[in-house]
Amino acid sequence: MKKILKEIDSMKLHLNGVFISLALRLTRHFERMTQSKVVVALRDQRGDVPGWVLVVLMTTGLVTAIWTIAAPRLTAILKNSLDAMNGIR
């Protein structure tokens, strides 16, 4: 029984060493990865939020203005198309 317990303790020590070695290797790989040029370049990309907000607002305004002007004509085109399709049946 003592021999089995001694062997189990030996296995535990070996596994602890393996886990520590694995953790150190993963830490080194992670550090290398976070210092790569790609990761650094991606981290530095912040974007221009006010510019995007302005683009979205201007696009929304243009679509609303064009839709307001063209709505009666677009409605007529759609109605004529649907009436023509009903005439085919």
TORSE-497065 format. One record per residue: residue number from 1; x, y, z of N, C-alpha, C in turn; residue in one letter. Coordinates in pm, whole numbers, plus 50000, padded with zeros to 5 digits. Atoms other than C-alpha are relative to their C-alpha. Layout:
! TORSE-497065
<site><i>NUM</i><n_px>X</n_px><n_py>Y</n_py><n_pz>Z</n_pz><ca_px>X</ca_px><ca_py>Y</ca_py><ca_pz>Z</ca_pz><c_px>X</c_px><c_py>Y</c_py><c_pz>Z</c_pz><aa>A</aa></site>
...
! end
This chain:
! TORSE-497065
<site><i>1</i><n_px>50082</n_px><n_py>49881</n_py><n_pz>50000</n_pz><ca_px>50000</ca_px><ca_py>50000</ca_py><ca_pz>50000</ca_pz><c_px>50087</c_px><c_py>50126</c_py><c_pz>50000</c_pz><aa>M</aa></site>
<site><i>2</i><n_px>49909</n_px><n_py>49885</n_py><n_pz>49995</n_pz><ca_px>50286</ca_px><ca_py>50238</ca_py><ca_pz>50084</ca_pz><c_px>50063</c_px><c_py>50025</c_py><c_pz>49865</c_pz><aa>K</aa></site>
<site><i>3</i><n_px>49938</n_px><n_py>49988</n_py><n_pz>50132</n_pz><ca_px>50440</ca_px><ca_py>50167</ca_py><ca_pz>49746</ca_pz><c_px>49905</c_px><c_py>50070</c_py><c_pz>49903</c_pz><aa>K</aa></site>
<site><i>4</i><n_px>50099</n_px><n_py>49938</n_py><n_pz>50088</n_pz><ca_px>50119</ca_px><ca_py>50265</ca_py><ca_pz>49569</ca_pz><c_px>49987</c_px><c_py>50149</c_py><c_pz>50033</c_pz><aa>I</aa></site>
<site><i>5</i><n_px>50010</n_px><n_py>49859</n_py><n_pz>49959</n_pz><ca_px>50090</ca_px><ca_py>50588</ca_py><ca_pz>49771</ca_pz><c_px>50123</c_px><c_py>50078</c_py><c_pz>49957</c_pz><aa>L</aa></site>
<site><i>6</i><n_px>49876</n_px><n_py>49934</n_py><n_pz>50043</n_pz><ca_px>50453</ca_px><ca_py>50669</ca_py><ca_pz>49696</ca_pz><c_px>49997</c_px><c_py>50025</c_py><c_pz>49849</c_pz><aa>K</aa></site>
<site><i>7</i><n_px>50008</n_px><n_py>49985</n_py><n_pz>50146</n_pz><ca_px>50390</ca_px><ca_py>50612</ca_py><ca_pz>49325</ca_pz><c_px>49901</c_px><c_py>50108</c_py><c_pz>49963</c_pz><aa>E</aa></site>
<site><i>8</i><n_px>50100</n_px><n_py>49895</n_py><n_pz>50026</n_pz><ca_px>50080</ca_px><ca_py>50833</ca_py><ca_pz>49335</ca_pz><c_px>50061</c_px><c_py>50137</c_py><c_pz>50027</c_pz><aa>I</aa></site>
<site><i>9</i><n_px>49933</n_px><n_py>49873</n_py><n_pz>49969</n_pz><ca_px>50281</ca_px><ca_py>51110</ca_py><ca_pz>49502</ca_pz><c_px>50100</c_px><c_py>50036</c_py><c_pz>49892</c_pz><aa>D</aa></site>
<site><i>10</i><n_px>49904</n_px><n_py>49976</n_py><n_pz>50108</n_pz><ca_px>50548</ca_px><ca_py>51071</ca_py><ca_pz>49236</ca_pz><c_px>49928</c_px><c_py>50048</c_py><c_pz>49874</c_pz><aa>S</aa></site>
<site><i>11</i><n_px>50078</n_px><n_py>49958</n_py><n_pz>50117</n_pz><ca_px>50283</ca_px><ca_py>51100</ca_py><ca_pz>48964</ca_pz><c_px>49949</c_px><c_py>50143</c_py><c_pz>50017</c_pz><aa>M</aa></site>
<site><i>12</i><n_px>50049</n_px><n_py>49864</n_py><n_pz>49973</n_pz><ca_px>50138</ca_px><ca_py>51411</ca_py><ca_pz>49130</ca_pz><c_px>50111</c_px><c_py>50102</c_py><c_pz>49977</c_pz><aa>K</aa></site>
<site><i>13</i><n_px>49887</n_px><n_py>49909</n_py><n_pz>50019</n_pz><ca_px>50481</ca_px><ca_py>51575</ca_py><ca_pz>49138</ca_pz><c_px>50032</c_px><c_py>50016</c_py><c_pz>49852</c_pz><aa>L</aa></site>
<site><i>14</i><n_px>49972</n_px><n_py>49995</n_py><n_pz>50143</n_pz><ca_px>50538</ca_px><ca_py>51485</ca_py><ca_pz>48774</ca_pz><c_px>49894</c_px><c_py>50083</c_py><c_pz>49927</c_pz><aa>H</aa></site>
<site><i>15</i><n_px>50107</n_px><n_py>49923</n_py><n_pz>50065</n_pz><ca_px>50196</ca_px><ca_py>51621</ca_py><ca_pz>48670</ca_pz><c_px>50008</c_px><c_py>50148</c_py><c_pz>50034</c_pz><aa>L</aa></site>
<site><i>16</i><n_px>49984</n_px><n_py>49859</n_py><n_pz>49963</n_pz><ca_px>50255</ca_px><ca_py>51941</ca_py><ca_pz>48866</ca_pz><c_px>50110</c_px><c_py>50064</c_py><c_pz>49917</c_pz><aa>N</aa></site>
<site><i>17</i><n_px>49891</n_px><n_py>49949</n_py><n_pz>50083</n_pz><ca_px>50584</ca_px><ca_py>51985</ca_py><ca_pz>48682</ca_pz><c_px>49957</c_px><c_py>50020</c_py><c_pz>49856</c_pz><aa>G</aa></site>
<site><i>18</i><n_px>50049</n_px><n_py>49989</n_py><n_pz>50138</n_pz><ca_px>50413</ca_px><ca_py>51922</ca_py><ca_pz>48347</ca_pz><c_px>49908</c_px><c_py>50120</c_py><c_pz>49987</c_pz><aa>V</aa></site>
<site><i>19</i><n_px>50093</n_px><n_py>49888</n_py><n_pz>50006</n_pz><ca_px>50137</ca_px><ca_py>52171</ca_py><ca_pz>48423</ca_pz><c_px>50072</c_px><c_py>50134</c_py><c_pz>50010</c_pz><aa>F</aa></site>
<site><i>20</i><n_px>49924</n_px><n_py>49875</n_py><n_pz>49986</n_pz><ca_px>50384</ca_px><ca_py>52437</ca_py><ca_pz>48534</ca_pz><c_px>50076</c_px><c_py>50028</c_py><c_pz>49871</c_pz><aa>I</aa></site>
<site><i>21</i><n_px>49928</n_px><n_py>49982</n_py><n_pz>50126</n_pz><ca_px>50592</ca_px><ca_py>52380</ca_py><ca_pz>48222</ca_pz><c_px>49906</c_px><c_py>50046</c_py><c_pz>49889</c_pz><aa>S</aa></site>
<site><i>22</i><n_px>50098</n_px><n_py>49962</n_py><n_pz>50101</n_pz><ca_px>50281</ca_px><ca_py>52403</ca_py><ca_pz>48004</ca_pz><c_px>49954</c_px><c_py>50144</c_py><c_pz>50020</c_pz><aa>L</aa></site>
<site><i>23</i><n_px>50043</n_px><n_py>49863</n_py><n_pz>49971</n_pz><ca_px>50168</ca_px><ca_py>52722</ca_py><ca_pz>48177</ca_pz><c_px>50107</c_px><c_py>50101</c_py><c_pz>49959</c_pz><aa>A</aa></site>
<site><i>24</i><n_px>49892</n_px><n_py>49909</n_py><n_pz>50039</n_pz><ca_px>50508</ca_px><ca_py>52883</ca_py><ca_pz>48123</ca_pz><c_px>50010</c_px><c_py>50012</c_py><c_pz>49848</c_pz><aa>L</aa></site>
<site><i>25</i><n_px>49993</n_px><n_py>49996</n_py><n_pz>50146</n_pz><ca_px>50512</ca_px><ca_py>52786</ca_py><ca_pz>47755</ca_pz><c_px>49884</c_px><c_py>50081</c_py><c_pz>49942</c_pz><aa>R</aa></site>
<site><i>26</i><n_px>50116</n_px><n_py>49924</n_py><n_pz>50049</n_pz><ca_px>50160</ca_px><ca_py>52922</ca_py><ca_pz>47703</ca_pz><c_px>50017</c_px><c_py>50149</c_py><c_pz>50026</c_pz><aa>L</aa></site>
<site><i>27</i><n_px>49977</n_px><n_py>49860</n_py><n_pz>49967</n_pz><ca_px>50256</ca_px><ca_py>53245</ca_py><ca_pz>47877</ca_pz><c_px>50099</c_px><c_py>50063</c_py><c_pz>49902</c_pz><aa>T</aa></site>
<site><i>28</i><n_px>49902</n_px><n_py>49948</n_py><n_pz>50097</n_pz><ca_px>50559</ca_px><ca_py>53288</ca_py><ca_pz>47650</ca_pz><c_px>49936</c_px><c_py>50019</c_py><c_pz>49863</c_pz><aa>R</aa></site>
<site><i>29</i><n_px>50065</n_px><n_py>49988</n_py><n_pz>50130</n_pz><ca_px>50350</ca_px><ca_py>53220</ca_py><ca_pz>47339</ca_pz><c_px>49901</c_px><c_py>50117</c_py><c_pz>49998</c_pz><aa>H</aa></site>
<site><i>30</i><n_px>50096</n_px><n_py>49890</n_py><n_pz>49992</n_pz><ca_px>50081</ca_px><ca_py>53463</ca_py><ca_pz>47454</ca_pz><c_px>50072</c_px><c_py>50135</c_py><c_pz>49995</c_pz><aa>F</aa></site>
<site><i>31</i><n_px>49923</n_px><n_py>49874</n_py><n_pz>50002</n_pz><ca_px>50341</ca_px><ca_py>53736</ca_py><ca_pz>47519</ca_pz><c_px>50053</c_px><c_py>50029</c_py><c_pz>49860</c_pz><aa>E</aa></site>
<site><i>32</i><n_px>49952</n_px><n_py>49981</n_py><n_pz>50137</n_pz><ca_px>50493</ca_px><ca_py>53679</ca_py><ca_pz>47174</ca_pz><c_px>49886</c_px><c_py>50042</c_py><c_pz>49908</c_pz><aa>R</aa></site>
<site><i>33</i><n_px>50114</n_px><n_py>49969</n_py><n_pz>50086</n_pz><ca_px>50150</ca_px><ca_py>53690</ca_py><ca_pz>47015</ca_pz><c_px>49951</c_px><c_py>50143</c_py><c_pz>50021</c_pz><aa>M</aa></site>
<site><i>34</i><n_px>50049</n_px><n_py>49865</n_py><n_pz>49973</n_pz><ca_px>50046</ca_px><ca_py>54013</ca_py><ca_pz>47188</ca_pz><c_px>50099</c_px><c_py>50107</c_py><c_pz>49957</c_pz><aa>T</aa></site>
<site><i>35</i><n_px>49902</n_px><n_py>49902</n_py><n_pz>50044</n_pz><ca_px>50368</ca_px><ca_py>54182</ca_py><ca_pz>47079</ca_pz><c_px>50021</c_px><c_py>49995</c_py><c_pz>49849</c_pz><aa>Q</aa></site>
<site><i>36</i><n_px>49982</n_px><n_py>50009</n_py><n_pz>50145</n_pz><ca_px>50331</ca_px><ca_py>54086</ca_py><ca_pz>46712</ca_pz><c_px>49953</c_px><c_py>50129</c_py><c_pz>49934</c_pz><aa>S</aa></site>
<site><i>37</i><n_px>50032</n_px><n_py>49876</n_py><n_pz>50071</n_pz><ca_px>50302</ca_px><ca_py>54365</ca_py><ca_pz>46458</ca_pz><c_px>49852</c_px><c_py>50008</c_py><c_pz>49967</c_pz><aa>K</aa></site>
<site><i>38</i><n_px>50142</n_px><n_py>50001</n_py><n_pz>50036</n_pz><ca_px>49950</ca_px><ca_py>54260</ca_py><ca_pz>46354</ca_pz><c_px>49914</c_px><c_py>50040</c_py><c_pz>50119</c_pz><aa>V</aa></site>
<site><i>39</i><n_px>50080</n_px><n_py>49970</n_py><n_pz>49881</n_pz><ca_px>49811</ca_px><ca_py>54270</ca_py><ca_pz>46706</ca_pz><c_px>50019</c_px><c_py>50145</c_py><c_pz>50042</c_pz><aa>V</aa></site>
<site><i>40</i><n_px>49973</n_px><n_py>49860</n_py><n_pz>49964</n_pz><ca_px>49980</ca_px><ca_py>54602</ca_py><ca_pz>46778</ca_pz><c_px>49929</c_px><c_py>50094</c_py><c_pz>49904</c_pz><aa>V</aa></site>
<site><i>41</i><n_px>50068</n_px><n_py>49915</n_py><n_pz>50100</n_pz><ca_px>49844</ca_px><ca_py>54749</ca_py><ca_pz>46454</ca_pz><c_px>49849</c_px><c_py>49999</c_py><c_pz>50021</c_pz><aa>A</aa></site>
<site><i>42</i><n_px>50144</n_px><n_py>50006</n_py><n_pz>49976</n_pz><ca_px>49492</ca_px><ca_py>54626</ca_py><ca_pz>46527</ca_pz><c_px>49960</c_px><c_py>50073</c_py><c_pz>50127</c_pz><aa>L</aa></site>
<site><i>43</i><n_px>50030</n_px><n_py>49932</n_py><n_pz>49874</n_pz><ca_px>49506</ca_px><ca_py>54760</ca_py><ca_pz>46880</ca_pz><c_px>50002</c_px><c_py>50151</c_py><c_pz>49982</c_pz><aa>R</aa></site>
<site><i>44</i><n_px>49989</n_px><n_py>49856</n_py><n_pz>50021</n_pz><ca_px>49602</ca_px><ca_py>55106</ca_py><ca_pz>46749</ca_pz><c_px>49888</c_px><c_py>50057</c_py><c_pz>49913</c_pz><aa>D</aa></site>
<site><i>45</i><n_px>50109</n_px><n_py>49953</n_py><n_pz>50084</n_pz><ca_px>49301</ca_px><ca_py>55125</ca_py><ca_pz>46513</ca_pz><c_px>49881</c_px><c_py>50037</c_py><c_pz>50088</c_pz><aa>Q</aa></site>
<site><i>46</i><n_px>50109</n_px><n_py>49957</n_py><n_pz>49913</n_pz><ca_px>49049</ca_px><ca_py>55333</ca_py><ca_pz>46702</ca_pz><c_px>49877</c_px><c_py>50039</c_py><c_pz>49922</c_pz><aa>R</aa></site>
<site><i>47</i><n_px>50116</n_px><n_py>49960</n_py><n_pz>50080</n_pz><ca_px>48823</ca_px><ca_py>55455</ca_py><ca_pz>46421</ca_pz><c_px>49961</c_px><c_py>50144</c_py><c_pz>50028</c_pz><aa>G</aa></site>
<site><i>48</i><n_px>50045</n_px><n_py>49862</n_py><n_pz>49992</n_pz><ca_px>48657</ca_px><ca_py>55788</ca_py><ca_pz>46369</ca_pz><c_px>49850</c_px><c_py>49999</c_py><c_pz>50024</c_pz><aa>D</aa></site>
<site><i>49</i><n_px>50142</n_px><n_py>50013</n_py><n_pz>49966</n_pz><ca_px>48325</ca_px><ca_py>55763</ca_py><ca_pz>46552</ca_pz><c_px>49921</c_px><c_py>50123</c_py><c_pz>49957</c_pz><aa>V</aa></site>
<site><i>50</i><n_px>50079</n_px><n_py>49885</n_py><n_pz>50045</n_pz><ca_px>48210</ca_px><ca_py>56123</ca_py><ca_pz>46494</ca_pz><c_px>49984</c_px><c_py>50005</c_py><c_pz>49848</c_pz><aa>P</aa></site>
<site><i>51</i><n_px>50010</n_px><n_py>50004</n_py><n_pz>50147</n_pz><ca_px>48287</ca_px><ca_py>56083</ca_py><ca_pz>46123</ca_pz><c_px>49895</c_px><c_py>49901</c_py><c_pz>49953</c_pz><aa>G</aa></site>
<site><i>52</i><n_px>50100</n_px><n_py>50099</n_py><n_pz>50038</n_pz><ca_px>48079</ca_px><ca_py>55766</ca_py><ca_pz>46100</ca_pz><c_px>49860</c_px><c_py>50045</c_py><c_pz>50036</c_pz><aa>W</aa></site>
<site><i>53</i><n_px>50131</n_px><n_py>49948</n_py><n_pz>49962</n_pz><ca_px>47793</ca_px><ca_py>55930</ca_py><ca_pz>46287</ca_pz><c_px>49953</c_px><c_py>50102</c_py><c_pz>49898</c_pz><aa>V</aa></site>
<site><i>54</i><n_px>50035</n_px><n_py>49899</n_py><n_pz>50100</n_pz><ca_px>47801</ca_px><ca_py>56219</ca_py><ca_pz>46042</ca_pz><c_px>49960</c_px><c_py>49935</c_py><c_pz>49868</c_pz><aa>L</aa></site>
<site><i>55</i><n_px>50033</n_px><n_py>50069</n_py><n_pz>50125</n_pz><ca_px>47801</ca_px><ca_py>55982</ca_py><ca_pz>45743</ca_pz><c_px>49862</c_px><c_py>49935</c_py><c_pz>50010</c_pz><aa>V</aa></site>
<site><i>56</i><n_px>50131</n_px><n_py>50065</n_py><n_pz>49982</n_pz><ca_px>47504</ca_px><ca_py>55787</ca_py><ca_pz>45883</ca_pz><c_px>49887</c_px><c_py>50103</c_py><c_pz>50000</c_pz><aa>V</aa></site>
<site><i>57</i><n_px>50104</n_px><n_py>49896</n_py><n_pz>49995</n_pz><ca_px>47307</ca_px><ca_py>56104</ca_py><ca_pz>45959</ca_pz><c_px>49978</c_px><c_py>50064</c_py><c_pz>49863</c_pz><aa>L</aa></site>
<site><i>58</i><n_px>50015</n_px><n_py>49940</n_py><n_pz>50134</n_pz><ca_px>47377</ca_px><ca_py>56255</ca_py><ca_pz>45616</ca_pz><c_px>49932</c_px><c_py>49903</c_py><c_pz>49904</c_pz><aa>M</aa></site>
<site><i>59</i><n_px>50064</n_px><n_py>50099</n_py><n_pz>50087</n_pz><ca_px>47281</ca_px><ca_py>55932</ca_py><ca_pz>45440</ca_pz><c_px>49852</c_px><c_py>49989</c_py><c_pz>50032</c_pz><aa>T</aa></site>
<site><i>60</i><n_px>50141</n_px><n_py>50006</n_py><n_pz>49959</n_pz><ca_px>46960</ca_px><ca_py>55912</ca_py><ca_pz>45642</ca_pz><c_px>49924</c_px><c_py>50122</c_py><c_pz>49950</c_pz><aa>T</aa></site>
<site><i>61</i><n_px>50065</n_px><n_py>49878</n_py><n_pz>50049</n_pz><ca_px>46880</ca_px><ca_py>56272</ca_py><ca_pz>45554</ca_pz><c_px>49979</c_px><c_py>49998</c_py><c_pz>49850</c_pz><aa>G</aa></site>
<site><i>62</i><n_px>50015</n_px><n_py>50008</n_py><n_pz>50146</n_pz><ca_px>46944</ca_px><ca_py>56216</ca_py><ca_pz>45184</ca_pz><c_px>49891</c_px><c_py>49902</c_py><c_pz>49959</c_pz><aa>L</aa></site>
<site><i>63</i><n_px>50102</n_px><n_py>50100</n_py><n_pz>50034</n_pz><ca_px>46732</ca_px><ca_py>55901</ca_py><ca_pz>45171</ca_pz><c_px>49861</c_px><c_py>50053</c_py><c_pz>50033</c_pz><aa>V</aa></site>
<site><i>64</i><n_px>50130</n_px><n_py>49944</n_py><n_pz>49961</n_pz><ca_px>46449</ca_px><ca_py>56076</ca_py><ca_pz>45357</ca_pz><c_px>49956</c_px><c_py>50108</c_py><c_pz>49900</c_pz><aa>T</aa></site>
<site><i>65</i><n_px>50033</n_px><n_py>49893</n_py><n_pz>50095</n_pz><ca_px>46464</ca_px><ca_py>56378</ca_py><ca_pz>45122</ca_pz><c_px>49960</c_px><c_py>49942</c_py><c_pz>49865</c_pz><aa>A</aa></site>
<site><i>66</i><n_px>50031</n_px><n_py>50060</n_py><n_pz>50130</n_pz><ca_px>46472</ca_px><ca_py>56165</ca_py><ca_pz>44806</ca_pz><c_px>49869</c_px><c_py>49923</c_py><c_pz>50008</c_pz><aa>I</aa></site>
<site><i>67</i><n_px>50123</n_px><n_py>50078</n_py><n_pz>49985</n_pz><ca_px>46197</ca_px><ca_py>55936</ca_py><ca_pz>44938</ca_pz><c_px>49878</c_px><c_py>50092</c_py><c_pz>50005</c_pz><aa>W</aa></site>
<site><i>68</i><n_px>50111</n_px><n_py>49905</n_py><n_pz>49991</n_pz><ca_px>45975</ca_px><ca_py>56237</ca_py><ca_pz>45020</ca_pz><c_px>49964</c_px><c_py>50054</c_py><c_pz>49862</c_pz><aa>T</aa></site>
<site><i>69</i><n_px>50025</n_px><n_py>49946</n_py><n_pz>50134</n_pz><ca_px>46015</ca_px><ca_py>56376</ca_py><ca_pz>44670</ca_pz><c_px>49949</c_px><c_py>49891</c_py><c_pz>49906</c_pz><aa>I</aa></site>
<site><i>70</i><n_px>50031</n_px><n_py>50105</n_py><n_pz>50097</n_pz><ca_px>45988</ca_px><ca_py>56042</ca_py><ca_pz>44488</ca_pz><c_px>49886</c_px><c_py>49908</c_py><c_pz>50043</c_pz><aa>A</aa></site>
<site><i>71</i><n_px>50101</n_px><n_py>50094</n_py><n_pz>49949</n_pz><ca_px>45724</ca_px><ca_py>55869</ca_py><ca_pz>44704</ca_pz><c_px>49875</c_px><c_py>49993</c_py><c_pz>49912</c_pz><aa>A</aa></site>
<site><i>72</i><n_px>50121</n_px><n_py>50011</n_py><n_pz>50082</n_pz><ca_px>45419</ca_px><ca_py>55964</ca_py><ca_pz>44492</ca_pz><c_px>50026</c_px><c_py>49926</c_py><c_pz>49867</c_pz><aa>P</aa></site>
<site><i>73</i><n_px>49968</n_px><n_py>50065</n_py><n_pz>50128</n_pz><ca_px>45588</ca_px><ca_py>55855</ca_py><ca_pz>44169</ca_pz><c_px>50030</c_px><c_py>49852</c_py><c_pz>50021</c_pz><aa>R</aa></site>
<site><i>74</i><n_px>49970</n_px><n_py>50140</n_py><n_pz>49972</n_pz><ca_px>45724</ca_px><ca_py>55532</ca_py><ca_pz>44322</ca_pz><c_px>49873</c_px><c_py>49922</c_py><c_pz>50033</c_pz><aa>L</aa></site>
<site><i>75</i><n_px>50128</n_px><n_py>50064</n_py><n_pz>49968</n_pz><ca_px>45377</ca_px><ca_py>55454</ca_py><ca_pz>44459</ca_pz><c_px>49920</c_px><c_py>49973</c_py><c_pz>49873</c_pz><aa>T</aa></site>
<site><i>76</i><n_px>50073</n_px><n_py>50017</n_py><n_pz>50127</n_pz><ca_px>45225</ca_px><ca_py>55506</ca_py><ca_pz>44116</ca_pz><c_px>50062</c_px><c_py>49888</c_py><c_pz>49917</c_pz><aa>A</aa></site>
<site><i>77</i><n_px>49932</n_px><n_py>50106</n_py><n_pz>50076</n_pz><ca_px>45487</ca_px><ca_py>55282</ca_py><ca_pz>43951</ca_pz><c_px>49966</c_px><c_py>49864</c_py><c_pz>50058</c_pz><aa>I</aa></site>
<site><i>78</i><n_px>50031</n_px><n_py>50127</n_py><n_pz>49935</n_pz><ca_px>45427</ca_px><ca_py>55007</ca_py><ca_pz>44206</ca_pz><c_px>49855</c_px><c_py>49961</c_py><c_pz>49977</c_pz><aa>L</aa></site>
<site><i>79</i><n_px>50143</n_px><n_py>50029</n_py><n_pz>50021</n_pz><ca_px>45047</ca_px><ca_py>55036</ca_py><ca_pz>44172</ca_pz><c_px>49975</c_px><c_py>49955</c_py><c_pz>49857</c_pz><aa>K</aa></site>
<site><i>80</i><n_px>50017</n_px><n_py>50038</n_py><n_pz>50142</n_pz><ca_px>45067</ca_px><ca_py>55021</ca_py><ca_pz>43791</ca_pz><c_px>50056</c_px><c_py>49860</c_py><c_pz>49975</c_pz><aa>N</aa></site>
<site><i>81</i><n_px>49939</n_px><n_py>50133</n_py><n_pz>50018</n_pz><ca_px>45297</ca_px><ca_py>54717</ca_py><ca_pz>43808</ca_pz><c_px>49911</c_px><c_py>49891</c_py><c_pz>50058</c_pz><aa>S</aa></site>
<site><i>82</i><n_px>50089</n_px><n_py>50099</n_py><n_pz>49938</n_pz><ca_px>45067</ca_px><ca_py>54533</ca_py><ca_pz>44048</ca_pz><c_px>49870</c_px><c_py>49985</c_py><c_pz>49922</c_pz><aa>L</aa></site>
<site><i>83</i><n_px>50122</n_px><n_py>50008</n_py><n_pz>50081</n_pz><ca_px>44761</ca_px><ca_py>54621</ca_py><ca_pz>43839</ca_pz><c_px>50027</c_px><c_py>49922</c_py><c_pz>49871</c_pz><aa>D</aa></site>
<site><i>84</i><n_px>49965</n_px><n_py>50072</n_py><n_pz>50122</n_pz><ca_px>44940</ca_px><ca_py>54491</ca_py><ca_pz>43529</ca_pz><c_px>50014</c_px><c_py>49850</c_py><c_pz>50030</c_pz><aa>A</aa></site>
<site><i>85</i><n_px>49986</n_px><n_py>50140</n_py><n_pz>49964</n_pz><ca_px>45024</ca_px><ca_py>54166</ca_py><ca_pz>43710</ca_pz><c_px>49863</c_px><c_py>49936</c_py><c_pz>50025</c_pz><aa>M</aa></site>
<site><i>86</i><n_px>50135</n_px><n_py>50053</n_py><n_pz>49976</n_pz><ca_px>44660</ca_px><ca_py>54125</ca_py><ca_pz>43817</ca_pz><c_px>49928</c_px><c_py>49979</c_py><c_pz>49867</c_pz><aa>N</aa></site>
<site><i>87</i><n_px>50062</n_px><n_py>50015</n_py><n_pz>50131</n_pz><ca_px>44556</ca_px><ca_py>54170</ca_py><ca_pz>43453</ca_pz><c_px>50048</c_px><c_py>49876</c_py><c_pz>49927</c_pz><aa>G</aa></site>
<site><i>88</i><n_px>49945</n_px><n_py>50119</n_py><n_pz>50067</n_pz><ca_px>44777</ca_px><ca_py>53874</ca_py><ca_pz>43350</ca_pz><c_px>49923</c_px><c_py>49876</c_py><c_pz>50039</c_pz><aa>I</aa></site>
<site><i>89</i><n_px>50071</n_px><n_py>50118</n_py><n_pz>49953</n_pz><ca_px>44580</ca_px><ca_py>53624</ca_py><ca_pz>43558</ca_pz><c_px>49878</c_px><c_py>49985</c_py><c_pz>49921</c_pz><aa>R</aa></site>
! end
